[in-house]
Amino acid sequence: MTEHTEKDVLMKYTKCSYEEEVPRWLIDELFSNEPEENYMMHCPECDHKMIVKK
């Protein structure tokens, strides 16, 4: 049996210290034509923006 490993993107929040891994498939659906450095979501902890952690 072959195990499938799903890739994640580590996102960090600009206002608080919260970090979260977001599944790559979700990022691809939300930002299909955007380069990775432009990915942005909202933090569930502080409702501020989150960006890709480099």
C-alpha positions in Angstrom: 0.0 0.0 0.0 1.3 3.4 -0.9 0.9 6.2 1.6 -0.1 9.6 0.2 1.6 12.5 1.9 -0.3 15.8 1.5 1.8 18.9 1.4 1.1 21.8 3.7 1.9 25.5 3.7 3.0 27.0 7.0 1.1 30.3 7.5 1.9 32.8 10.2 -0.2 35.7 11.5 1.0 39.2 11.4 -0.5 40.4 14.6 -0.4 37.5 17.0 2.1 34.6 17.2 -0.3 31.9 16.0 0.9 29.6 13.2 -1.0 27.0 11.3 -0.3 24.5 8.5 -2.8 24.9 5.7 -3.3 22.0 3.2 -1.8 22.8 -0.2 -5.0 21.7 -2.0 -7.0 24.3 -0.1 -4.4 27.0 -1.0 -4.5 25.9 -4.6 -8.3 26.3 -4.7 -8.3 29.7 -3.0 -5.4 31.2 -4.8 -5.2 29.3 -8.1 -3.5 32.1 -10.1 -1.5 33.8 -7.3 2.2 33.3 -6.5 2.8 31.8 -3.0 4.1 35.1 -1.6 0.7 36.7 -2.1 -1.3 34.1 -0.2 -3.3 35.8 2.6 -6.0 34.5 5.0 -7.5 35.6 8.3 -6.4 34.4 11.7 -9.0 32.5 13.7 -7.4 33.8 16.9 -7.1 37.6 16.3 -9.0 38.1 13.0 -5.9 39.8 11.5 -4.2 38.7 8.3 -2.0 35.6 8.0 0.8 35.2 5.4 3.1 32.4 4.3 5.9 31.9 6.8 9.3 32.0 5.1 
